[in-house]
Amino acid sequence: MLEDLGSRNGTLVNGATISAPRRLSPGDIVTIGPASVVVATSSAVRRARQVASAAELEDRLDAEVDRAARYRRPLGLVMLRLEGPTERVLAHVDTLLRQMRRMDMVAEYGTDELALVLPEAGPEAVGVVAKRASKVGEHVAAAAGYATFPEDGSHAGELISVARERLRGARTHKRGRTVPPENDGDVIVIDPLMKHVFELAQRAAASPITVLIAGETGAGKEMVAAALHRLGPRAKGPYVRLNCAALPDSLVEAELFGHEKGAFTGATAQKLGYFEAASGGTLFLDEIGELPLAMQVKLLRVIEQRKIVRLGGTKELSVDVRLVCATNRDLELEVSRGRFRADLYFRISAFVIPVPPLRDRRTEIRPLATRFARELSAELGDRIASISADALESLESYDWPGNVRELRNVIERAVVLSGGSSIELRHLPDRLREQATTEAPLERPFDVRQRVAEVEREAVVAALDATAGNQTQAARKLGISRFALIRLMEKHELKSRR
């Protein structure tokens, strides 16, 4: 629409002066003083979207995690493995690129492996994308694993580690089913902290007591659970693992306790649940803090009575199971917030084994990295990869927010990039290479954002204490509005201090 707002010389469209708003059409000539404008329309030029590099992936993911943390927004990451004829794989990638949003990123991660960065996408949406991305035509095999912020991690390394672990599980079809526990040779125990962990595991193994293993994502909780089974009297029985975070809420009960034929749409046959599958052995419930509250009530009943009822059934069935649980959450804090039942927490935490993060047991980084390099080189059919001294220094000085799982993924990527030869510093991700190799291994980087948040919280607490919890007076003391104070209290989880 074009309108003349009373100009001295007037505005002309196709040589005629307009006196009222005029709708323009392609081909119209607009004359304004000495200038003539020809109106035209054209279709938007679609620039072909390309797959980003691994370095671009790291930069973008770091930025998106920082943004998600700062503004408390969701973020998803999908790791996708594609195998098949090159032309068919490329055709699937082209289709995938066309389906992605402008804000999304598709990047290479390793040989035949892609990473999909999905800003503003929660767990449900990310799961849908992962399912869609792994749907391929003939002659192409695909598998996907995904992770979301903040449910699965608060650092880029953690998200990559969780997503690749789930990808590995999807490829081997072992998610939650009976698998042989790891052998003693698979566990590296050098640090005194880890020696203490396995001493606790050995003490608890002989007893039927329920054990809770607490620790960060990827720290090695699964290894401790496997040791509890292997060292106990049920070692010859089945060892069944279930990641509670990997199941939708609607399927948890059916997976844990099984279901009868016709219990729900699609239940065409009777199915045994994880408790029955683990009878006579050990059931490992990983990430138990993710269970919905309604399911926590039923799990508590089973733990206390040792009986289950299949979904859609009425008959009680006795189960003989050693239960081991694990969590990366602070369950005491979750109880205080009403997100985890206190009675279930007290029931499963009779014997707690805390697993320290990898940054607190740095003496194990070098042997773990060396072993991973040897194993992964053998899997790829290459000669055994060695690790250069400067690369090892960089590995030992990094904080590993994703712990052992992140270390394995970094080494796997480095083995691919090195082609089976020596792993050099250039084969490591940017976040490791940018560290000063001369930095002392135990020196921790200064986190400016964390320190600012601490000062901000301390100032709010001091103002509330000084005014006996009066928010209006506290806000005035801080020089901010009352609403700004309330937002700060919510941000730092400060309850009313009146």
C-alpha positions in Angstrom: 0.0 0.0 0.0 1.3 3.5 -0.9 -0.1 6.7 0.6 1.0 10.3 0.0 1.0 12.2 3.3 0.7 15.7 1.8 3.9 16.0 0.0 4.4 19.3 -2.0 5.0 17.7 -5.4 2.6 14.7 -4.9 3.2 11.0 -5.7 2.4 9.5 -9.0 1.5 5.9 -9.9 1.7 5.1 -13.6 1.8 8.8 -14.3 -1.3 9.7 -12.3 -1.2 11.6 -8.9 -2.8 9.6 -6.1 -5.1 11.2 -3.6 -5.9 8.2 -1.4 -4.1 5.0 -0.3 -3.3 2.9 -3.3 -2.6 -0.9 -3.5 0.3 -1.5 -5.7 0.7 -4.3 -8.2 3.8 -5.8 -10.0 4.7 -3.5 -12.9 3.4 -0.3 -11.4 5.8 2.7 -11.8 5.9 5.0 -8.7 7.3 8.5 -9.3 8.4 10.5 -6.2 10.1 13.7 -7.2 13.0 12.9 -9.6 13.0 9.2 -8.7 11.0 6.4 -10.3 10.5 3.0 -8.7 9.3 -0.1 -10.5 7.3 -2.5 -8.3 8.3 -6.1 -8.7 7.9 -9.4 -6.8 10.2 -12.4 -6.9 10.3 -15.8 -5.2 12.6 -16.1 -2.3 16.0 -17.6 -3.1 16.4 -20.8 -1.0 20.0 -21.2 -0.1 21.0 -24.9 0.0 21.6 -25.9 3.6 24.8 -27.7 4.2 26.1 -30.1 6.9 28.3 -28.1 9.3 31.7 -29.3 10.4 32.5 -30.9 13.7 34.3 -27.7 14.9 31.2 -25.6 14.0 29.1 -28.1 15.9 31.1 -27.6 19.1 30.9 -23.8 18.9 27.2 -23.8 18.2 26.4 -26.4 20.9 28.4 -24.5 23.5 26.5 -21.3 22.6 23.1 -23.0 22.7 23.8 -24.6 26.1 24.9 -21.2 27.4 21.7 -19.6 26.0 19.5 -22.4 27.4 21.0 -22.0 30.8 20.8 -18.3 30.9 17.2 -18.0 29.8 15.9 -21.4 31.1 14.9 -22.6 27.7 14.9 -26.2 26.4 17.5 -27.6 24.1 17.8 -31.0 22.3 20.6 -32.9 20.7 20.1 -36.0 18.4 23.0 -38.2 17.4 22.3 -40.1 14.2 24.2 -43.0 12.6 23.6 -43.8 8.9 25.1 -46.8 7.1 24.5 -47.8 3.5 25.4 -46.9 -0.1 26.8 -43.4 -0.2 24.2 -42.0 -2.7 21.3 -43.3 -0.6 22.7 -41.9 2.6 23.3 -38.5 1.0 19.7 -38.5 -0.3 18.4 -39.2 3.2 20.6 -36.4 4.6 19.2 -34.0 1.9 15.7 -34.9 2.9 16.6 -34.4 6.6 18.0 -30.9 5.9 14.8 -29.8 4.2 12.7 -30.9 7.1 14.8 -29.1 9.7 13.9 -25.6 11.0 16.0 -22.6 10.2 17.3 -22.4 13.8 18.4 -26.1 13.8 21.8 -27.3 12.9 22.9 -30.5 11.2 26.6 -31.3 11.6 29.0 -34.1 11.1 30.4 -35.8 14.2 32.3 -38.7 12.9 32.3 -41.3 10.1 28.7 -41.9 9.1 27.5 -40.0 12.1 25.6 -36.7 12.3 24.6 -34.4 15.2 21.3 -32.5 15.1 21.2 -29.4 17.4 17.5 -28.5 18.2 17.1 -25.2 20.1 13.8 -24.6 21.9 12.9 -28.3 21.7 11.8 -30.3 24.8 12.1 -34.0 25.3 8.9 -34.9 23.5 9.7 -32.9 20.4 13.3 -34.1 20.3 12.1 -37.7 20.6 9.8 -37.1 17.6 12.7 -35.7 15.5 15.0 -38.6 16.5 12.3 -41.1 15.4 11.7 -39.3 12.1 15.4 -38.9 11.4 16.0 -42.7 11.8 13.2 -43.6 9.4 15.0 -44.5 6.2 14.3 -46.3 3.0 15.7 -49.6 1.7 19.4 -50.3 1.8 20.1 -47.7 4.5 20.4 -48.6 8.2 19.8 -45.8 10.8 19.9 -45.5 14.5 19.4 -42.4 16.7 20.0 -41.4 20.3 19.1 -38.1 21.9 19.6 -36.0 25.0 17.9 -32.8 26.3 18.9 -29.9 28.4 18.5 -29.8 31.4 17.1 -33.3 31.9 20.2 -35.1 30.6 23.0 -32.6 31.3 23.9 -29.0 31.7 27.1 -29.0 29.5 27.7 -29.7 25.9 30.0 -32.7 26.8 27.3 -34.2 28.9 24.6 -33.9 26.2 26.9 -35.5 23.6 27.8 -38.3 26.0 24.2 -39.1 26.9 23.0 -38.9 23.3 25.9 -41.1 22.0 25.4 -43.6 24.8 21.7 -44.0 23.8 22.7 -44.2 20.2 25.1 -47.0 21.0 22.2 -48.7 22.9 19.9 -48.3 20.0 22.4 -49.8 17.6 23.0 -52.9 19.7 19.3 -53.3 20.7 20.2 -53.9 24.3 18.3 -51.1 26.0 17.0 -52.4 29.2 17.3 -56.1 28.4 19.4 -58.8 29.9 23.1 -58.3 29.2 26.2 -59.9 30.7 27.8 -57.6 33.3 31.2 -56.2 32.7 34.2 -58.3 33.7 36.8 -57.3 36.2 39.2 -56.4 33.4 36.8 -53.7 32.2 37.1 -51.7 35.4 40.0 -49.4 36.0 40.4 -48.7 39.7 43.5 -46.6 40.6 42.4 -43.6 42.5 41.8 -44.0 46.3 38.3 -42.6 45.9 37.3 -45.3 43.4 39.0 -48.0 45.5 36.7 -46.9 48.4 33.7 -47.1 46.1 34.4 -50.7 45.1 35.2 -51.6 48.8 31.6 -50.4 49.6 30.2 -52.4 46.6 32.0 -55.5 47.9 30.5 -55.1 51.3 27.0 -54.5 50.0 27.1 -57.3 47.4 26.7 -60.1 49.9 23.5 -58.6 51.4 20.1 -58.4 49.7 19.8 -54.7 50.8 18.7 -52.2 48.2 21.6 -50.0 47.1 21.4 -46.4 45.7 24.4 -45.4 43.6 24.7 -41.6 43.4 26.9 -39.7 41.0 27.0 -37.4 37.9 26.0 -38.6 34.5 28.7 -40.8 32.9 30.7 -41.2 36.1 30.6 -45.0 36.1 27.5 -45.8 38.1 26.7 -48.7 35.7 30.1 -50.3 36.4 29.4 -50.2 40.1 26.0 -51.8 39.6 27.5 -54.5 37.5 30.1 -55.1 40.2 27.3 -55.5 42.9 25.7 -58.2 40.8 29.0 -59.9 39.9 30.3 -60.0 43.5 27.1 -61.2 45.0 25.4 -64.6 45.4 23.1 -63.8 42.4 26.0 -63.6 39.9 24.7 -66.6 37.9 21.3 -65.1 37.6 20.1 -62.5 35.0 21.3 -58.9 35.2 18.7 -56.5 33.7 19.2 -52.8 33.2 16.5 -50.2 32.6 17.1 -46.5 32.1 14.0 -44.9 33.6 14.7 -41.6 31.7 14.5 -43.4 28.3 10.8 -44.4 28.7 7.7 -42.3 28.2 5.6 -42.0 31.3 2.8 -43.9 29.7 5.0 -47.0 29.2 6.8 -47.2 32.5 4.3 -49.4 34.3 3.9 -51.9 31.4 7.7 -52.1 31.0 8.4 -52.6 34.7 5.6 -55.0 35.6 4.6 -56.4 32.2 1.1 -56.5 30.7 -1.7 -58.9 29.8 -3.1 -59.4 26.3 -5.6 -56.6 25.5 -4.5 -54.4 28.4 -4.3 -51.5 26.0 -4.4 -50.8 22.3 -1.5 -52.7 20.7 -1.1 -55.2 23.5 -1.6 -58.2 21.3 0.1 -60.7 23.6 1.2 -61.1 27.2 4.5 -59.6 28.0 6.9 -60.1 30.9 8.1 -56.9 32.6 11.6 -56.2 33.9 10.9 -57.4 37.4 10.0 -60.9 36.0 12.9 -60.9 33.5 15.3 -60.2 36.4 13.8 -62.9 38.7 16.6 -64.7 40.5 19.1 -62.0 39.6 19.6 -58.2 39.7 17.4 -55.4 38.4 19.3 -52.1 37.9 17.1 -49.0 37.6 19.2 -46.2 36.3 18.1 -42.6 36.7 15.3 -43.6 39.2 14.8 -39.9 39.9 13.1 -39.5 36.6 10.2 -41.8 37.5 6.8 -40.1 37.6 5.2 -39.7 41.1 2.4 -42.1 40.3 4.9 -44.8 39.4 6.9 -44.2 42.5 4.0 -45.3 44.7 3.7 -48.6 42.8 7.4 -49.2 42.9 7.5 -48.7 46.7 4.7 -51.3 47.1 6.6 -53.8 45.0 9.8 -53.3 47.0 8.0 -53.8 50.3 5.8 -56.7 49.3 7.9 -58.4 46.6 4.8 -58.9 44.5 3.7 -57.3 41.2 0.5 -57.2 39.2 0.8 -57.0 35.4 -1.0 -54.1 33.7 -4.5 -55.3 32.8 -4.3 -58.2 35.2 -5.5 -58.9 38.8 -3.3 -61.8 39.9 -0.4 -61.0 42.2 2.9 -62.6 41.2 5.9 -63.0 43.6 9.2 -61.7 42.3 12.7 -62.5 43.7 14.9 -59.6 42.6 17.9 -57.8 44.0 17.2 -54.1 43.3 20.0 -51.6 42.6 19.1 -48.0 41.8 21.2 -45.0 40.5 20.6 -41.3 40.1 22.4 -38.2 39.0 20.0 -36.0 40.9 20.1 -34.8 44.6 17.1 -36.9 45.7 17.0 -35.2 49.1 16.5 -31.9 47.3 13.9 -33.5 45.0 12.0 -34.8 48.1 12.0 -31.2 49.6 10.6 -29.9 46.3 7.9 -32.5 46.2 9.2 -34.2 43.1 10.3 -37.5 44.7 8.4 -39.4 47.4 10.1 -39.3 50.8 9.0 -42.9 51.7 10.5 -44.3 48.5 13.7 -42.4 49.0 14.2 -43.7 52.5 13.5 -47.2 51.2 16.1 -47.2 48.4 18.8 -45.2 50.2 19.5 -47.7 53.0 22.9 -48.1 51.5 24.3 -45.3 49.4 27.4 -45.5 47.3 28.6 -42.1 46.0 30.7 -42.3 42.8 33.1 -39.3 42.4 33.2 -37.5 39.1 36.2 -38.1 36.8 37.7 -34.6 37.6 38.2 -35.7 41.2 40.1 -38.9 40.1 42.4 -37.5 37.5 44.9 -40.3 37.9 42.5 -42.6 36.0 42.1 -40.3 32.9 45.4 -41.5 31.2 44.8 -45.3 31.6 41.1 -44.9 30.6 42.0 -42.9 27.5 44.7 -45.4 26.5 42.3 -48.3 26.9 39.5 -46.7 25.0 42.0 -45.9 22.2 43.1 -49.5 22.0 39.6 -50.9 22.1 38.1 -48.5 19.6 41.0 -48.9 17.1 40.4 -52.6 17.2 36.7 -52.1 16.5 37.5 -50.0 13.4 40.1 -52.5 12.2 42.9 -50.1 12.5 46.3 -50.6 14.2 46.3 -49.7 17.9 46.2 -45.9 18.3 48.7 -44.3 20.7 48.2 -40.9 22.3 50.8 -38.1 22.1 52.1 -36.5 25.3 50.5 -33.0 24.6 47.1 -34.7 23.9 47.4 -36.6 27.2 48.2 -33.3 29.0 45.1 -31.7 27.5 42.9 -34.7 28.5 44.2 -34.6 32.1 43.7 -30.9 32.5 40.0 -30.9 31.2 37.2 -31.0 33.8 35.1 -33.7 32.0 31.5 -32.6 32.8 30.3 -35.7 31.0 32.8 -37.8 32.9 34.0 -41.2 31.7 31.3 -41.4 29.0 32.4 -38.0 27.5 36.1 -39.2 27.6 35.2 -42.3 25.7 33.3 -40.3 23.0 36.2 -37.9 22.7 38.7 -40.7 22.2 36.3 -42.5 19.7 36.1 -39.3 17.6 39.9 -38.8 17.8 40.5 -42.4 16.7 38.3 -41.8 13.6 40.1 -38.5 12.7 43.5 -40.0 13.3 42.9 -43.0 11.0 44.3 -45.4 13.6 47.6 -43.6 13.9 48.8 -41.6 16.9 46.2 -39.3 18.4 47.5 -35.8 18.4 46.3 -32.6 20.0 44.7 -31.5 16.7 42.4 -34.5 16.8 40.8 -33.4 20.1 37.7 -31.1 20.2 38.2 -27.4 20.4 37.1 -27.2 24.0 40.1 -29.3 25.0 42.6 -27.8 22.5 42.0 -24.3 23.7 43.2 -25.1 27.2 46.7 -24.0 28.1 48.7 -27.2 28.2 51.0 -25.6 30.8 48.1 -25.3 33.2 48.5 -27.4 36.4 46.3 -30.5 36.1 44.5 -29.8 39.3 44.0 -26.1 38.7 40.3 -25.3 38.1 39.3 -22.6 35.6 37.6 -19.5 37.1 33.9 -19.5 36.2 32.8 -15.8 36.0 29.1 -16.6 35.5 29.1 -18.8 38.6 30.8 -16.2 40.7 28.4 -13.5 39.6 25.4 -15.7 40.4 26.9 -16.4 43.9 27.3 -12.7 44.6 23.8 -11.9 43.4 22.3 -14.6 45.6 24.3 -13.4 48.6 23.1 -9.9 48.1 19.5 -11.0 48.0 19.8 -13.1 51.1 21.5 -10.3 53.0 18.8 -7.8 52.0 16.0 -10.2 53.0 17.7 -11.0 56.4 18.2 -7.3 57.1 14.5 -6.5 56.5 13.1 -9.6 58.3 11.9 -11.0 55.0 9.9 -7.8 54.0 10.2 -8.0 50.2 9.2 -4.4 49.6 11.9 -3.1 51.9 14.4 -5.6 50.7 13.8 -4.5 47.1 14.2 -0.9 48.1 17.5 -1.7 49.8 18.8 -3.4 46.7 17.6 -0.6 44.5 15.3 -2.8 42.3 11.5 -3.3 42.0 9.7 -5.8 44.1 8.9 -7.8 41.0 12.6 -8.0 40.1 13.3 -9.2 43.6 10.7 -11.9 43.3 12.2 -13.1 40.0 15.7 -13.2 41.7 14.2 -15.2 44.6 12.7 -17.7 42.1 16.0 -17.9 40.1 18.0 -18.7 43.2 15.2 -20.9 44.8 14.9 -18.7 47.9 11.7 -19.1 49.8 10.1 -16.3 51.8 12.3 -15.5 54.8 9.7 -13.7 56.9 
